[in-house]
């Protein structure tokens, strides 16, 4: 990456404030995740399944409320990168993202995108960009072309997320590392 761009990005990120809630997105939960190693979002209802050394938990991404907890079993298959909800064992497994691989959506169908930048090691910035915007439009030559370089810093951390992305509907956004979980939701 061009050193001039690195300097511009580093300056912008280090001076940005963290977004808690900003229309149309609102932070619905920030909680500890104690040893989490994977997460997946149920495509039928946007519920989030988090698996950890302490079993599994299911969250409603619209409200942030935990709707199920099982401390005995995680229901996770590392080889297939999927997990079964222990409260609904007969349903199809959920594709997972985490320590073993996989991934969540990085963009919504209406243009919201996310990125994770680690410009200066050890600090990682997880950002949200509105449709048509990109942090990479900072500086010249983009200034004179009128490109939108706006972004929102969601999480500033010394650890990289193990799962970071949108639900299939694009209405929910999650960020998870081994110790913390954030869920944002939007209604538009």
N, C-alpha and C positions, 0 to 999 in steps of 0.2 A: 504494500500500500504506500502511496506517495507520502513522504514525510510531512509535506505541507498540509495535506488532508488529515493526517494523524494529529498534527498540532491543533487544527481547527476543531476536529471531533473531540479531542481531549479537553480543550477549553470549554466548548459548549456543554459537554456532559458534566464536567466537574462543577460548572456554575448553575446547572439546572436543579430545580427543586423536585422532590418526589410527588407524584400524583397520587392522591388518595381517591378522590372522586371528582370527576370532571365530565360534564354532559358530553355524550350520552352515557358514559361509563360511570359505575359506582362500585366502590369496594364493598363487598358484602361480607367478607370474612378475612381475617388475618389471624392464623392460629399456629401452634406448634404441630409438627408432624412426626416427631420422634422416631427416627430410624427408617423413614420412608425410602423405598427403592423403586417404585413404579406407580404410575397413575394412568387412568384411561377414562374416557367420557362415553357414557352410554348414548348411542346415536338415536335412540327412540325417545329419550326424555331429558337429555343433557345432565343427567346425574353423574357425579364424579366418584369414581372408585379409586381409593388410595390403598396400596398394600405396603406393609412394613414388617419389620421384625416382630411387631406387636399385633399381627393379624391384619384385618382390613376395616376400612371405614368408608361409608357412602355419604356424600354430601349433595344437597339440593343446591345447584349452582345459581338459582334465581334468588335464594334467600341466604345461602351460606350455612344453613342449619344442617347438622349431622343427623341423618335419618336412620343410620344403622351402624352398629359397631360389633365386631367379632374379634375377641382377643385370642382365640384359639387357633384359627386357621386364616391363611391369607388367600387361598384359592388360586394361587398364581402358578402358571406354567412358564418357566424361564425359556424353554426351548421354543415354544409357540408364541411367546410374547403376548399372552392373553391371560385373563383371569375370569373366574366365575364368581358372581356375587353369591355369598353364602346365604343371604336372606332370600334369594331367588335362584336356587341351584338348577332349576329346569330351563332357565332362559339361556340364550346364546351367550358365549363368552364375549368379553369386551377386549378389544385390542389395547395394548398397554405401551407406554413410553417410559423409559427410565434407565437405570444402570445397565441393563442388558441390551439396550437399543430401542428401536421404534421411534415414533414421533407423533406429535400433534400438529394440527393445521397451523401454518404460519401466516395465513391470510384468510379473510372472509370473502364471501362471494360479492359483497358490496365494497371491497377495496381496503379495509383496515388491515394493517400488517404489523408484525412484530419483528424485533431483531435483538440479538444479544451481543454486546460489544465488550471486549476486554482490551481496551487500548493500552492501559498501563497495568501490567501484571501486578497485582492480585485483585484489583477492583474490576468487577463485572457490572455492566449496566444493561438492564433489560428494558427495552423501550417499546412504546406503542406509537404508530404513525397513522394518521387519518388518511382516507382515500386521496390519492394523488400526491401525497407528501412523502418525503424521504430525507432522513438525516444526511444522506450522501449528497444532497443538493446544497449543503453549506459551502460557503466560499465561492470564489470565482472558478469557472465561468458562469456558474448557475445564478449568481446574484443578478447579473445583467439580463438573464433570460427569464426572470420572474418565476422561477420554480419555488414550490412550497417546501421549505426545509424544516417545518415544524415537527416536533416530536414531544412525547411525554415520557419521563423516566418513571417506570413502574416500581422497579426494585434496584437498589444499589447494594451489592453484596460482595463478600470475599469468597463466595462459593458460586459455582455455576449451577444453574437449575438442572435437575434431572428430567423434568417435564415442564414445558412451557409452550402454551399454544391455545388455540380457539377450539370450542366445541364445533360439531358439524353444522349447527344452526348459525354459528357466528355470533350468538347472543351472550356467550360466556367465554371468559379468558382465565386460564389458570397458570400459576407459577408455583413450582414445588422444588425444594431441595431436601436434603436429608433431615432438616430440622424445622422448616417453615413452609406454610401453605398460604397462598393468597388466591382469592377468587374475586373477579370483577364480573359484573353483569350489566347488560344494557337492555332497554325496553323499546328502542327504535330500530 
